[in-house]
Every structure is written in C-alpha cells, then in structure tokens.
Amino acid sequence: MKAILGIALLILTVAGIVFFAMPARQGLKAGGGAQLTGVHWRAVSVDDEAVPEDVDLQIQFDVDGSIKGHGGCNRFFGSLQKSESGIEVSPLGSTRMSCPEPVMKRETAFLDAVQKMKDFRIGDSEMSLLDEDGKVLASFAADPGR
C-alpha cells in the first residue's frame, strides 16, 4: 500500500511540474515558430541608439522562463512569464561592479528596456523587445559565436 501511494505521489508531482512549466515554454516561441530560447542575443540598439560592436550587451532566454545576460559591466538575471497583458519580467537582479559612467548609463538603459518588455518580435536571426504599445525598446542579433 505504501509503495502504491509513493508511486501515485511521484506521478502527481511530475504531472504538476509539467503542467506549471508548460505556459512558460509556450510563451517562448514566436508565431512562426522561430526560437527565442537557447540563443545568445547581442544587442544592436537600445532606445533607438546603436550599440557599438565591441560592447557586450547580451541576453539569453531559457525554456524554464529564466533570463540572464550581460549589461556591459554587470551580469543580470531574472525571469519572465506570460500574463494577460503580454509578458511580465520579474525585478532583475545583477552583480554590482562599477564601470565608467558611459558604460553604466548604457547598462541602465539596457536593463530598463528588458524590465519594460511586454512582448517580442523574432525572425531567423534578429529579435526585438517591445513595450505594451508595440514600440521597440531594444533590437538584437543572434550571436552564433557563443
């Protein structure tokens, strides 16, 4: 009897994990099936300002809903989930290194764009973060070198 209850509990636990993980997985693909997860995305513009190629602003989305990246000075992390209004990004955490003012200013703008994201648009090798009105907050290119 204890063995049967143990197996039943294990099955229910696995079913619960699969059920709760599914919404995050479904929200990480674009309508055409282009893949958002498992790709390192390098920022090419933030708030309509071009990002120099030698600046390391990047983000990665994982199938479990977590996000991580580099803001030019500090590493950051957080999570996202689908909501009625689109995508909700958790408050972002980051390391606390200090860099020269221009680097910190660019990083702040980048992290603000990630935090404000409500949707995304994705193609084969490019992706854009969008606000609630569909305005582009930041644009990215797939970085195959990572």
N, C-alpha and C positions, 0 to 999 in steps of 0.2 A: 504494500500500500504506500509506504514512504517513497519507494522508487518511482511509482506512478505519479505521485504528487510532485516529486522533484523534476521529472521529465515534463510534466504539464507546466510547471513554473518556468522551466527553461524555454519551452516553446512560446509561452506568453511573453517572456522577456525579449526574445529575439523578434517576435512579431511587433512588439511595441517599438523597439529600436528602428525596425524597417519602416513602420508607419510614420514615426516622427521625423525620420531622415528624408522621406520622400518629398515633402514640399520644398525643402532647400535644394534638392537635386533637380526638381522640375523647373525651378526658377533660374537655373544657371545656364540655360541654353537659349539662344535667340530663336525667333520664329522659324527661320530657315534651317535650324539645327546647327549653326556654327557654334563651335565650342568656346566657352568662356573660361572654363576650369582647366587646370593643368598647363596653362600658357603663362609665360612671363611677359607682362605687358610693360613696355617702356614708354613713358610719357613723351609726346612730341609737342603738346601745347597744354597750357593751363590758363584758364580765363582769357582765351584768345591771344596769349603771349607764347611765342615759340620757346621751346626748351632746348638749349644747346645740346648737341650730340654727346658732349663729354660730361654731361650732368646725369647722375644716376637717380632718376625718379622712376620707380617701378612699382608694380602691384601684381599680386597673384591671388586668384580666387580658387578655393578648394571645394570639392563636392560636398563637404560637411557644412558649408556656409561660412567657413572662416576666411578671412582675408589677411594678407600680410604684404609687406613691401619695404621699400626704402625711400625716404623723403629727400634725399640729397645729403643729409647729415645723419639722421637717425632712422632706425628701423621702427616700423609701426605694425600694429596688429589689431584685429577686431573681428566682427562677424556681421553677416547680413542675413536677412530673411525676407520672404515675401510678406506684403501687407496689403490691405485694401487700397492704399494709395500708391502702391508700387513696391519698391524695395526700401527697407529700413536698415540703416547702418548703425551698429552699436557705437557707443562712445569709443573712440580709438585710444589705444594705449601706445606708448612709444618709449624708446630709450631717451636719455636726457643729456646727450652730448651737446656742447656748444660749438658753433661754427661761425665764420664771419657773417656779418649782417645780411649781405645779399643772398647768401645760401639759406639762412634762416627765414628770410622773407619769402623766398621761393618755396621752401618747405611748408611754411604756414599756409600759403595759397593752395598748394597741392593737397595738404591734409584737409583743408576746408572743403575743397571740391569733392574729395572722397566722402567726407562726412555728409555733404548735402545731396549725394546721389540718391535718386528715386527710381531711375531706370537706366538702361544701357542700350546702345546700338552696336551691333557687331557684324563684321564682314569676315572674309577669309583671313586677313592679316592686320585688320585695324579694328579698334573698338573706341567708343566714346561713352563717357559718363554723362548722364542727363539729369537736370533738375526736374521738379514737378511740372514745369511748363514746357518741358522738352528742349530747353536751352542746353547747349553743350558746355559742360563745366571743364572737361579735360578730354584730350584725344590721345590715343595710344597706338603703337605699332607692336606687333608680335616680335619678341626678341628670341629668335631661334638659337642664339649663342649661349643661352642659359640652360 
